């Protein structure tokens, strides 16, 4: 019995240490903030905001009240009572501080109450969430000055754009069905195709309309465009667009290409930074494919490096060269001259075009068959490189279809080359010439570099 009690007490130690961490982490920032402000006179310390000691003790109070509540089986009444008491004390103390100093901000009071809750939360299975909230809260408190400057610099148009983006991404997207739909889900269309001699099995293979994924592409394009606007406005065209492309490449290099094509029609004078954004995204795409192949088929790691590293190197060099190109006629210090930071209609157009490409790719596979791995890779690569790269790697690793290493490498190359060609075509057809032409040239160079790497890999093998 004693041993069991000792073990249960030892299990409390991690929660206690995390409570100390949360309180100290937030309290140190509060202490720095307090030191940065003018302090009251020595005889007028009542209004001094809580610092590191207060926050550590508050976190420990939250932890202790939660542990006592559980050990005494109070069904949360104990720690809730402690929270209410702390809230009353905090309101009184900061109310007096407001009266004496004329400052009625509630940030410090809310931070103190949050620290109490985090102290209790670390003793639950959500302890990692508590640590994350502590870090996020500290970061928010630390960037007070730049955050206030950023908000004051916002225009009504930009605030409205952020609200629209939030509605599109967080309100509408979750309600859309995440499943593939086809002619069989549309009665009139299914009857029409049956009259034309198309059987149900073939129509089942045409289930390629996924509302969630298609709208997610719209959200990705809109988000990348909005992020690019914000970054360029705050950092300038050169650094802002390069960072936009790099981050966007982790989501979709095609979405970056479409977003840049839209922006290039409004700001062709920023051709260098815009081209750099696309090439940065393509660099990330090439490295992403390499990582996926290496994860799902480790034996292909070295050979895949021969293909993807030259492609990534070519686009990275192009991104660097284009980022150094001076804008031909920069209208302002941060002048990305787009008409709005959020444009839904162009994103809808691009998503529609993307869907048509997918439909065309599916029809080609149905007509000519999907048995040929190279044909499948070329057609699938026009839409997405991640899925086909993983599929090829998995097939090679399983050896269920006896795919040779050379064939697997050639198929991966065919997919990424096809994807690059499509992006070059989208840029040439939808973007300004000053942006689309150098983009297409660098993408062609990356394909040549990758093909040389493929040839070297095949000869080496």
TASUL-V554227 format. One record per pair of residues at least 24 apart in sequence whose ideal C-beta (glycine too) atoms are under 10 Angstrom apart, sorted by the first residue. I is the first residue (numbers start at 0). J is the second residue. If there is no record, write none. Layout:
i=I j=J
i=I j=J
This chain:
i=7 j=70
i=8 j=66
i=10 j=122
i=11 j=62
i=11 j=66
i=11 j=70
i=11 j=122
i=13 j=121
i=13 j=122
i=13 j=126
i=14 j=62
i=14 j=65
i=14 j=66
i=14 j=118
i=14 j=119
i=14 j=120
i=14 j=121
i=14 j=122
i=14 j=123
i=14 j=126
i=14 j=129
i=15 j=58
i=15 j=59
i=15 j=62
i=15 j=63
i=15 j=66
i=15 j=118
i=15 j=121
i=15 j=122
i=16 j=62
i=16 j=121
i=17 j=58
i=17 j=62
i=17 j=117
i=17 j=118
i=17 j=120
i=17 j=121
i=17 j=122
i=17 j=126
i=17 j=127
i=17 j=129
i=17 j=130
i=17 j=133
i=18 j=55
i=18 j=57
i=18 j=58
i=18 j=59
i=18 j=60
i=18 j=61
i=18 j=62
i=18 j=63
i=18 j=65
i=18 j=66
i=18 j=114
i=18 j=115
i=18 j=117
i=18 j=118
i=18 j=119
i=18 j=120
i=18 j=121
i=18 j=122
i=18 j=126
i=18 j=129
i=18 j=133
i=19 j=55
i=19 j=58
i=19 j=59
i=19 j=62
i=19 j=118
i=19 j=121
i=20 j=55
i=20 j=58
i=20 j=117
i=20 j=121
i=20 j=129
i=20 j=130
i=20 j=133
i=20 j=134
i=21 j=54
i=21 j=55
i=21 j=57
i=21 j=58
i=21 j=59
i=21 j=61
i=21 j=62
i=21 j=113
i=21 j=114
i=21 j=116
i=21 j=117
i=21 j=118
i=21 j=120
i=21 j=121
i=21 j=126
i=21 j=129
i=21 j=130
i=21 j=132
i=21 j=133
i=21 j=134
i=21 j=136
i=21 j=137
i=22 j=51
i=22 j=52
i=22 j=53
i=22 j=54
i=22 j=55
i=22 j=56
i=22 j=57
i=22 j=58
i=22 j=59
i=22 j=60
i=22 j=61
i=22 j=62
i=22 j=114
i=22 j=115
i=22 j=117
i=22 j=118
i=22 j=133
i=23 j=51
i=23 j=52
i=23 j=54
i=23 j=55
i=23 j=58
i=23 j=133
i=24 j=51
i=24 j=54
i=24 j=55
i=24 j=58
i=24 j=114
i=24 j=117
i=24 j=130
i=24 j=133
i=24 j=134
i=24 j=136
i=24 j=137
i=25 j=49
i=25 j=51
i=25 j=54
i=25 j=55
i=25 j=57
i=25 j=58
i=25 j=110
i=25 j=111
i=25 j=113
i=25 j=114
i=25 j=117
i=25 j=132
i=25 j=133
i=25 j=134
i=25 j=136
i=25 j=137
i=25 j=140
i=26 j=50
i=26 j=51
i=26 j=52
i=26 j=53
i=26 j=54
i=26 j=55
i=26 j=56
i=26 j=57
i=26 j=58
i=26 j=110
i=26 j=111
i=26 j=114
i=26 j=137
i=27 j=51
i=27 j=54
i=27 j=55
i=27 j=137
i=27 j=141
i=28 j=54
i=28 j=110
i=28 j=136
i=28 j=137
i=28 j=138
i=28 j=139
i=28 j=140
i=28 j=141
i=28 j=143
i=29 j=53
i=29 j=54
i=29 j=106
i=29 j=107
i=29 j=110
i=29 j=111
i=29 j=114
i=29 j=137
i=29 j=140
i=30 j=54
i=31 j=140
i=31 j=141
i=32 j=106
i=32 j=107
i=32 j=110
i=32 j=140
i=32 j=141
i=32 j=143
i=33 j=107
i=35 j=143
i=35 j=144
i=36 j=102
i=39 j=96
i=39 j=99
i=39 j=100
i=43 j=99
i=43 j=100
i=45 j=92
i=45 j=95
i=45 j=96
i=45 j=99
i=45 j=100
i=46 j=92
i=46 j=93
i=46 j=95
i=46 j=96
i=46 j=97
i=46 j=98
i=46 j=99
i=46 j=100
i=46 j=102
i=47 j=92
i=47 j=96
i=47 j=100
i=48 j=92
i=48 j=93
i=48 j=96
i=48 j=102
i=48 j=104
i=48 j=106
i=48 j=107
i=48 j=108
i=48 j=110
i=48 j=111
i=49 j=89
i=49 j=92
i=49 j=93
i=49 j=107
i=49 j=108
i=49 j=110
i=49 j=111
i=49 j=114
i=50 j=107
i=53 j=89
i=53 j=107
i=53 j=111
i=53 j=114
i=54 j=110
i=54 j=111
i=54 j=113
i=54 j=114
i=54 j=115
i=54 j=117
i=54 j=118
i=55 j=114
i=55 j=118
i=56 j=114
i=56 j=115
i=56 j=118
i=57 j=85
i=57 j=89
i=57 j=110
i=57 j=111
i=57 j=112
i=57 j=113
i=57 j=114
i=57 j=115
i=57 j=116
i=57 j=117
i=57 j=118
i=58 j=111
i=58 j=113
i=58 j=114
i=58 j=115
i=58 j=116
i=58 j=117
i=58 j=118
i=58 j=119
i=58 j=120
i=58 j=121
i=58 j=129
i=58 j=133
i=59 j=114
i=59 j=115
i=59 j=118
i=60 j=84
i=60 j=85
i=60 j=114
i=60 j=115
i=60 j=118
i=60 j=119
i=61 j=85
i=61 j=112
i=61 j=113
i=61 j=114
i=61 j=115
i=61 j=116
i=61 j=117
i=61 j=118
i=61 j=119
i=61 j=120
i=61 j=121
i=61 j=122
i=61 j=129
i=62 j=115
i=62 j=117
i=62 j=118
i=62 j=119
i=62 j=120
i=62 j=121
i=62 j=122
i=63 j=118
i=63 j=119
i=63 j=122
i=64 j=115
i=64 j=118
i=64 j=119
i=65 j=115
i=65 j=116
i=65 j=118
i=65 j=119
i=65 j=120
i=65 j=121
i=65 j=122
i=65 j=123
i=66 j=119
i=66 j=122
i=68 j=119
i=68 j=122
i=69 j=122
i=69 j=123
i=75 j=119
i=78 j=115
i=78 j=116
i=78 j=118
i=78 j=119
i=78 j=122
i=79 j=119
i=81 j=115
i=81 j=119
i=82 j=112
i=82 j=115
i=82 j=116
i=82 j=119
i=85 j=111
i=85 j=112
i=85 j=114
i=85 j=115
i=85 j=116
i=86 j=111
i=86 j=112
i=86 j=115
i=89 j=115
i=106 j=139
i=106 j=140
i=106 j=143
i=107 j=140
i=109 j=136
i=110 j=136
i=110 j=137
i=110 j=139
i=110 j=140
i=145 j=233
i=149 j=229
i=149 j=232
i=149 j=233
i=152 j=232
i=152 j=233
i=153 j=229
i=153 j=232
i=154 j=232
i=154 j=340
i=156 j=338
i=156 j=339
i=156 j=340
i=156 j=341
i=157 j=225
i=157 j=228
i=157 j=229
i=157 j=232
i=157 j=339
i=157 j=340
i=157 j=341
i=158 j=340
i=159 j=339
i=159 j=340
i=159 j=341
i=160 j=221
i=160 j=224
i=160 j=225
i=160 j=228
i=160 j=229
i=160 j=339
i=160 j=340
i=160 j=341
i=160 j=342
i=160 j=343
i=161 j=225
i=161 j=229
i=161 j=340
i=161 j=341
i=162 j=341
i=163 j=221
i=163 j=225
i=163 j=339
i=163 j=340
i=163 j=341
i=163 j=342
i=163 j=343
i=164 j=218
i=164 j=221
i=164 j=222
i=164 j=224
i=164 j=225
i=164 j=226
i=164 j=340
i=164 j=341
i=164 j=343
i=166 j=343
i=167 j=214
i=167 j=217
i=167 j=218
i=167 j=221
i=167 j=222
i=167 j=341
i=167 j=343
i=167 j=346
i=168 j=214
i=168 j=215
i=168 j=217
i=168 j=218
i=168 j=219
i=168 j=221
i=168 j=222
i=168 j=225
i=169 j=218
i=171 j=214
i=171 j=217
i=171 j=218
i=172 j=210
i=172 j=211
i=172 j=214
i=172 j=215
i=172 j=217
i=172 j=218
i=173 j=211
i=174 j=210
i=174 j=211
i=174 j=214
i=175 j=209
i=175 j=210
i=175 j=211
i=175 j=212
i=175 j=213
i=175 j=214
i=175 j=215
i=176 j=209
i=176 j=210
i=176 j=211
i=177 j=209
i=177 j=210
i=177 j=211
i=177 j=212
i=177 j=214
i=177 j=215
i=178 j=206
i=178 j=208
i=178 j=209
i=178 j=210
i=178 j=211
i=178 j=212
i=179 j=203
i=179 j=205
i=179 j=206
i=179 j=207
i=179 j=208
i=179 j=209
i=179 j=210
i=179 j=211
i=179 j=212
i=180 j=205
i=180 j=206
i=180 j=207
i=180 j=208
i=180 j=209
i=180 j=210
i=181 j=205
i=181 j=206
i=181 j=207
i=181 j=208
i=181 j=361
i=182 j=206
i=182 j=208
i=184 j=208
i=201 j=365
i=204 j=361
i=204 j=362
i=204 j=364
i=204 j=365
i=204 j=369
i=205 j=358
i=205 j=361
i=205 j=362
i=205 j=365
i=206 j=361
i=207 j=354
i=207 j=357
i=207 j=358
i=207 j=360
i=207 j=361
i=207 j=362
i=207 j=382
i=208 j=354
i=208 j=357
i=208 j=358
i=209 j=354
i=209 j=357
i=212 j=350
i=212 j=354
i=212 j=357
i=212 j=383
i=213 j=347
i=213 j=350
i=213 j=351
i=213 j=353
i=213 j=354
i=213 j=357
i=214 j=346
i=214 j=347
i=214 j=350
i=215 j=250
i=215 j=251
i=215 j=254
i=215 j=350
i=216 j=250
i=216 j=251
i=216 j=253
i=216 j=254
i=216 j=257
i=216 j=346
i=216 j=347
i=216 j=349
i=216 j=350
i=216 j=351
i=216 j=353
i=216 j=354
i=217 j=254
i=217 j=343
i=217 j=345
i=217 j=346
i=217 j=347
i=217 j=348
i=217 j=349
i=217 j=350
i=217 j=351
i=217 j=353
i=218 j=250
i=218 j=254
i=218 j=346
i=218 j=350
i=219 j=247
i=219 j=250
i=219 j=251
i=219 j=253
i=219 j=254
i=219 j=255
i=219 j=257
i=219 j=258
i=219 j=346
i=219 j=350
i=220 j=247
i=220 j=250
i=220 j=251
i=220 j=253
i=220 j=254
i=220 j=255
i=220 j=256
i=220 j=257
i=220 j=258
i=220 j=261
i=220 j=342
i=220 j=343
i=220 j=345
i=220 j=346
i=220 j=347
i=220 j=348
i=220 j=349
i=220 j=350
i=220 j=353
i=221 j=254
i=221 j=258
i=221 j=340
i=221 j=341
i=221 j=342
i=221 j=343
i=221 j=345
i=221 j=346
i=221 j=347
i=221 j=349
i=221 j=350
i=222 j=247
i=222 j=250
i=222 j=254
i=222 j=258
i=222 j=341
i=222 j=346
i=223 j=247
i=223 j=248
i=223 j=250
i=223 j=251
i=223 j=254
i=223 j=255
i=223 j=256
i=223 j=257
i=223 j=258
i=223 j=259
i=223 j=262
i=223 j=276
i=223 j=280
i=223 j=346
i=224 j=254
i=224 j=255
i=224 j=257
i=224 j=258
i=224 j=259
i=224 j=261
i=224 j=262
i=224 j=337
i=224 j=339
i=224 j=340
i=224 j=341
i=224 j=342
i=224 j=343
i=224 j=345
i=224 j=346
i=225 j=258
i=225 j=339
i=225 j=340
i=225 j=341
i=225 j=342
i=226 j=258
i=226 j=340
i=227 j=255
i=227 j=258
i=227 j=259
i=227 j=262
i=227 j=272
i=227 j=273
i=227 j=276
i=227 j=335
i=227 j=337
i=227 j=340
i=228 j=258
i=228 j=262
i=228 j=335
i=228 j=337
i=228 j=339
i=228 j=340
i=228 j=341
i=228 j=342
i=229 j=335
i=229 j=340
i=230 j=276
i=230 j=333
i=230 j=335
i=231 j=262
i=231 j=266
i=231 j=269
i=231 j=272
i=231 j=273
i=231 j=276
i=231 j=333
i=231 j=334
i=231 j=335
i=231 j=337
i=231 j=340
i=232 j=331
i=232 j=332
i=232 j=333
i=232 j=334
i=232 j=335
i=232 j=337
i=232 j=340
i=233 j=333
i=234 j=333
i=235 j=272
i=235 j=326
i=235 j=329
i=235 j=331
i=235 j=332
i=235 j=333
i=235 j=334
i=235 j=335
i=236 j=266
i=236 j=268
i=236 j=269
i=236 j=271
i=236 j=272
i=236 j=273
i=236 j=275
i=236 j=276
i=236 j=322
i=236 j=325
i=236 j=326
i=236 j=329
i=236 j=332
i=236 j=333
i=236 j=334
i=236 j=335
i=237 j=269
i=237 j=271
i=237 j=272
i=237 j=275
i=237 j=321
i=237 j=322
i=237 j=323
i=237 j=324
i=237 j=325
i=237 j=326
i=237 j=329
i=238 j=272
i=238 j=275
i=238 j=322
i=239 j=269
i=239 j=272
i=239 j=276
i=239 j=333
i=239 j=335
i=240 j=266
i=240 j=269
i=240 j=271
i=240 j=272
i=240 j=273
i=240 j=274
i=240 j=275
i=240 j=276
i=240 j=277
i=240 j=279
i=240 j=318
i=240 j=321
i=240 j=322
i=240 j=335
i=241 j=271
i=241 j=272
i=241 j=275
i=241 j=276
i=241 j=278
i=241 j=279
i=241 j=280
i=241 j=318
i=241 j=319
i=241 j=321
i=241 j=322
i=242 j=276
i=242 j=279
i=243 j=272
i=243 j=273
i=243 j=275
i=243 j=276
i=243 j=279
i=243 j=280
i=244 j=272
i=244 j=273
i=244 j=274
i=244 j=275
i=244 j=276
i=244 j=277
i=244 j=278
i=244 j=279
i=244 j=280
i=244 j=281
i=244 j=282
i=244 j=283
i=244 j=314
i=244 j=318
i=244 j=322
i=245 j=275
i=245 j=276
i=245 j=279
i=245 j=280
i=245 j=282
i=245 j=283
i=245 j=318
i=246 j=276
i=246 j=279
i=246 j=280
i=246 j=283
i=247 j=276
i=247 j=277
i=247 j=279
i=247 j=280
i=247 j=283
i=247 j=284
i=248 j=276
i=248 j=277
i=248 j=278
i=248 j=279
i=248 j=280
i=248 j=281
i=248 j=282
i=248 j=283
i=248 j=284
i=248 j=285
i=248 j=286
i=248 j=287
i=248 j=314
i=249 j=280
i=249 j=283
i=249 j=284
i=249 j=286
i=249 j=287
i=250 j=280
i=250 j=283
i=251 j=280
i=251 j=284
i=251 j=353
i=251 j=383
i=251 j=384
i=251 j=385
i=252 j=277
i=252 j=278
i=252 j=279
i=252 j=280
i=252 j=281
i=252 j=282
i=252 j=283
i=252 j=284
i=252 j=285
i=252 j=287
i=252 j=314
i=252 j=384
i=252 j=418
i=252 j=419
i=252 j=422
i=253 j=277
i=253 j=280
i=253 j=281
i=253 j=284
i=253 j=349
i=253 j=353
i=253 j=356
i=253 j=381
i=253 j=382
i=253 j=383
i=253 j=384
i=253 j=418
i=253 j=421
i=253 j=422
i=253 j=425
i=254 j=280
i=254 j=346
i=254 j=349
i=254 j=350
i=254 j=353
i=255 j=279
i=255 j=280
i=255 j=281
i=255 j=283
i=255 j=284
i=255 j=422
i=256 j=280
i=256 j=281
i=256 j=349
i=256 j=419
i=256 j=421
i=256 j=422
i=256 j=423
i=256 j=424
i=256 j=425
i=256 j=426
i=256 j=429
i=256 j=430
i=256 j=435
i=256 j=438
i=256 j=442
i=257 j=345
i=257 j=346
i=257 j=348
i=257 j=349
i=257 j=350
i=257 j=352
i=257 j=353
i=257 j=422
i=257 j=425
i=257 j=426
i=257 j=429
i=257 j=430
i=258 j=342
i=258 j=345
i=258 j=346
i=258 j=349
i=259 j=425
i=259 j=426
i=259 j=429
i=259 j=430
i=259 j=431
i=259 j=434
i=259 j=435
i=259 j=438
i=260 j=345
i=260 j=349
i=260 j=422
i=260 j=425
i=260 j=426
i=260 j=427
i=260 j=428
i=260 j=429
i=260 j=430
i=260 j=431
i=260 j=434
i=260 j=435
i=260 j=438
i=261 j=337
i=261 j=342
i=261 j=344
i=261 j=345
i=261 j=346
i=261 j=348
i=261 j=349
i=261 j=429
i=261 j=430
i=262 j=335
i=262 j=336
i=262 j=337
i=262 j=338
i=262 j=342
i=262 j=345
i=262 j=430
i=262 j=431
i=262 j=434
i=263 j=337
i=263 j=426
i=263 j=429
i=263 j=430
i=263 j=431
i=263 j=432
i=263 j=433
i=263 j=434
i=263 j=435
i=263 j=438
i=264 j=337
i=264 j=338
i=264 j=345
i=264 j=429
i=264 j=430
i=264 j=431
i=264 j=434
i=265 j=335
i=265 j=336
i=265 j=337
i=265 j=338
i=265 j=339
i=265 j=342
i=265 j=431
i=266 j=326
i=266 j=328
i=266 j=329
i=266 j=330
i=266 j=334
i=266 j=335
i=266 j=336
i=266 j=337
i=266 j=431
i=266 j=433
i=266 j=434
i=267 j=326
i=267 j=327
i=267 j=328
i=267 j=336
i=267 j=430
i=267 j=431
i=267 j=432
i=267 j=433
i=267 j=434
i=267 j=435
i=268 j=325
i=268 j=326
i=268 j=327
i=268 j=328
i=268 j=329
i=268 j=330
i=268 j=334
i=268 j=336
i=268 j=431
i=268 j=433
i=269 j=324
i=269 j=326
i=269 j=327
i=269 j=328
i=269 j=329
i=269 j=330
i=269 j=334
i=269 j=335
i=269 j=336
i=269 j=337
i=269 j=431
i=269 j=433
i=269 j=434
i=270 j=321
i=270 j=324
i=270 j=326
i=270 j=327
i=270 j=430
i=270 j=431
i=270 j=432
i=270 j=433
i=270 j=434
i=270 j=435
i=270 j=436
i=270 j=437
i=270 j=438
i=271 j=320
i=271 j=321
i=271 j=322
i=271 j=323
i=271 j=324
i=271 j=325
i=271 j=326
i=271 j=327
i=271 j=433
i=271 j=434
i=271 j=437
i=272 j=318
i=272 j=321
i=272 j=322
i=272 j=323
i=272 j=324
i=272 j=325
i=272 j=326
i=272 j=329
i=272 j=335
i=272 j=434
i=273 j=321
i=273 j=324
i=273 j=326
i=273 j=335
i=273 j=426
i=273 j=430
i=273 j=431
i=273 j=433
i=273 j=434
i=273 j=435
i=273 j=437
i=273 j=438
i=274 j=317
i=274 j=318
i=274 j=320
i=274 j=321
i=274 j=322
i=274 j=324
i=274 j=426
i=274 j=430
i=274 j=433
i=274 j=434
i=274 j=435
i=274 j=436
i=274 j=437
i=274 j=438
i=274 j=439
i=274 j=440
i=274 j=441
i=275 j=314
i=275 j=317
i=275 j=318
i=275 j=319
i=275 j=320
i=275 j=321
i=275 j=322
i=275 j=323
i=275 j=324
i=275 j=437
i=275 j=438
i=275 j=441
i=276 j=318
i=276 j=321
i=276 j=322
i=276 j=434
i=276 j=438
i=277 j=314
i=277 j=317
i=277 j=318
i=277 j=321
i=277 j=422
i=277 j=423
i=277 j=426
i=277 j=430
i=277 j=434
i=277 j=435
i=277 j=437
i=277 j=438
i=277 j=439
i=277 j=441
i=277 j=442
i=278 j=313
i=278 j=314
i=278 j=315
i=278 j=316
i=278 j=317
i=278 j=318
i=278 j=319
i=278 j=320
i=278 j=321
i=278 j=322
i=278 j=437
i=278 j=438
i=278 j=441
i=278 j=442
i=278 j=445
i=279 j=314
i=279 j=315
i=279 j=317
i=279 j=318
i=279 j=319
i=279 j=321
i=279 j=322
i=280 j=314
i=280 j=318
i=280 j=422
i=281 j=310
i=281 j=311
i=281 j=313
i=281 j=314
i=281 j=315
i=281 j=317
i=281 j=318
i=281 j=415
i=281 j=418
i=281 j=419
i=281 j=422
i=281 j=438
i=281 j=441
i=281 j=442
i=281 j=445
i=282 j=310
i=282 j=311
i=282 j=312
i=282 j=313
i=282 j=314
i=282 j=315
i=282 j=316
i=282 j=317
i=282 j=318
i=282 j=319
i=282 j=445
i=283 j=311
i=283 j=314
i=283 j=315
i=284 j=310
i=284 j=311
i=284 j=314
i=284 j=384
i=284 j=385
i=284 j=415
i=284 j=418
i=284 j=419
i=284 j=422
i=285 j=309
i=285 j=310
i=285 j=311
i=285 j=312
i=285 j=313
i=285 j=314
i=285 j=315
i=285 j=384
i=285 j=415
i=285 j=418
i=285 j=419
i=285 j=445
i=285 j=449
i=286 j=310
i=286 j=311
i=286 j=314
i=286 j=315
i=287 j=311
i=287 j=384
i=287 j=385
i=287 j=388
i=288 j=384
i=288 j=385
i=288 j=387
i=288 j=388
i=288 j=389
i=288 j=392
i=288 j=411
i=288 j=414
i=288 j=415
i=288 j=418
i=289 j=388
i=289 j=411
i=289 j=415
i=290 j=388
i=291 j=384
i=291 j=385
i=291 j=386
i=291 j=388
i=291 j=389
i=291 j=391
i=291 j=392
i=291 j=411
i=292 j=388
i=292 j=389
i=292 j=391
i=292 j=392
i=292 j=395
i=292 j=396
i=292 j=407
i=292 j=408
i=292 j=411
i=293 j=392
i=294 j=389
i=294 j=392
i=295 j=388
i=295 j=389
i=295 j=390
i=295 j=391
i=295 j=392
i=295 j=393
i=295 j=394
i=295 j=395
i=295 j=396
i=295 j=397
i=296 j=388
i=296 j=389
i=296 j=391
i=296 j=392
i=296 j=393
i=296 j=394
i=296 j=395
i=296 j=396
i=296 j=397
i=296 j=402
i=296 j=404
i=296 j=407
i=296 j=411
i=297 j=392
i=297 j=396
i=298 j=392
i=298 j=395
i=298 j=396
i=298 j=404
i=298 j=407
i=299 j=391
i=299 j=392
i=299 j=395
i=299 j=396
i=299 j=404
i=299 j=407
i=299 j=408
i=299 j=411
i=299 j=456
i=301 j=456
i=301 j=459
i=301 j=460
i=302 j=404
i=302 j=405
i=302 j=407
i=302 j=408
i=302 j=411
i=302 j=452
i=302 j=453
i=302 j=455
i=302 j=456
i=302 j=457
i=302 j=459
i=302 j=460
i=303 j=388
i=303 j=392
i=303 j=407
i=303 j=408
i=303 j=411
i=303 j=412
i=303 j=452
i=303 j=456
i=304 j=452
i=304 j=456
i=305 j=408
i=305 j=412
i=305 j=449
i=305 j=451
i=305 j=452
i=305 j=453
i=305 j=454
i=305 j=455
i=305 j=456
i=305 j=457
i=305 j=459
i=305 j=460
i=306 j=408
i=306 j=409
i=306 j=411
i=306 j=412
i=306 j=415
i=306 j=416
i=306 j=448
i=306 j=449
i=306 j=450
i=306 j=451
i=306 j=452
i=306 j=453
i=306 j=454
i=306 j=455
i=306 j=456
i=306 j=457
i=307 j=388
i=307 j=411
i=307 j=412
i=307 j=415
i=307 j=449
i=307 j=452
i=307 j=453
i=308 j=448
i=308 j=449
i=308 j=452
i=309 j=444
i=309 j=445
i=309 j=446
i=309 j=447
i=309 j=448
i=309 j=449
i=309 j=450
i=309 j=451
i=309 j=452
i=309 j=453
i=309 j=455
i=310 j=412
i=310 j=415
i=310 j=416
i=310 j=419
i=310 j=442
i=310 j=444
i=310 j=445
i=310 j=446
i=310 j=447
i=310 j=448
i=310 j=449
i=310 j=450
i=310 j=452
i=310 j=453
i=311 j=445
i=311 j=448
i=311 j=449
i=312 j=445
i=312 j=448
i=312 j=449
i=312 j=452
i=313 j=441
i=313 j=442
i=313 j=443
i=313 j=444
i=313 j=445
i=313 j=446
i=313 j=447
i=313 j=448
i=313 j=449
i=314 j=419
i=314 j=438
i=314 j=441
i=314 j=442
i=314 j=444
i=314 j=445
i=314 j=448
i=314 j=449
i=315 j=445
i=316 j=441
i=316 j=444
i=316 j=445
i=316 j=448
i=317 j=437
i=317 j=438
i=317 j=440
i=317 j=441
i=317 j=442
i=317 j=444
i=317 j=445
i=318 j=441
i=320 j=437
i=320 j=441
i=321 j=434
i=321 j=437
i=321 j=438
i=321 j=441
i=324 j=437
i=327 j=433
i=345 j=429
i=348 j=429
i=349 j=425
i=349 j=429
i=352 j=425
i=352 j=428
i=352 j=429
i=353 j=381
i=353 j=382
i=353 j=383
i=353 j=421
i=353 j=425
i=354 j=382
i=356 j=381
i=356 j=382
i=356 j=421
i=356 j=424
i=356 j=425
i=357 j=381
i=357 j=382
i=357 j=383
i=358 j=382
i=360 j=417
i=360 j=421
i=370 j=400
i=371 j=410
i=372 j=400
i=372 j=402
i=372 j=406
i=372 j=407
i=372 j=409
i=372 j=410
i=372 j=413
i=373 j=406
i=373 j=409
i=373 j=410
i=373 j=412
i=373 j=413
i=373 j=414
i=374 j=410
i=374 j=413
i=375 j=410
i=375 j=413
i=375 j=414
i=376 j=406
i=376 j=407
i=376 j=409
i=376 j=410
i=376 j=411
i=376 j=412
i=376 j=413
i=376 j=414
i=376 j=415
i=376 j=416
i=376 j=417
i=377 j=410
i=377 j=413
i=377 j=414
i=377 j=416
i=377 j=417
i=377 j=418
i=377 j=420
i=378 j=413
i=378 j=414
i=378 j=417
i=379 j=410
i=379 j=413
i=379 j=414
i=379 j=417
i=379 j=418
i=380 j=410
i=380 j=411
i=380 j=412
i=380 j=413
i=380 j=414
i=380 j=415
i=380 j=416
i=380 j=417
i=380 j=418
i=380 j=419
i=380 j=420
i=380 j=421
i=381 j=414
i=381 j=417
i=381 j=418
i=381 j=420
i=381 j=421
i=381 j=422
i=381 j=424
i=382 j=414
i=382 j=417
i=382 j=418
i=382 j=421
i=383 j=414
i=383 j=418
i=384 j=411
i=384 j=414
i=384 j=415
i=384 j=416
i=384 j=417
i=384 j=418
i=384 j=419
i=385 j=414
i=385 j=418
i=386 j=414
i=387 j=411
i=387 j=413
i=387 j=414
i=387 j=415
i=387 j=417
i=387 j=418
i=388 j=414
i=388 j=415
i=388 j=418
i=390 j=414
i=403 j=460
i=404 j=456
i=404 j=457
i=404 j=460
i=405 j=453
i=405 j=456
i=405 j=457
i=405 j=460
i=408 j=452
i=408 j=453
i=408 j=456
i=408 j=457
i=408 j=460
i=409 j=453
i=409 j=456
i=409 j=457
i=411 j=449
i=411 j=453
i=412 j=446
i=412 j=449
i=412 j=450
i=412 j=452
i=412 j=453
i=412 j=454
i=412 j=456
i=412 j=457
i=413 j=453
i=415 j=445
i=415 j=446
i=415 j=449
i=416 j=442
i=416 j=443
i=416 j=445
i=416 j=446
i=416 j=447
i=416 j=449
i=416 j=450
i=416 j=453
i=417 j=446
i=418 j=442
i=419 j=443
i=419 j=445
i=419 j=446
i=419 j=449
i=420 j=446
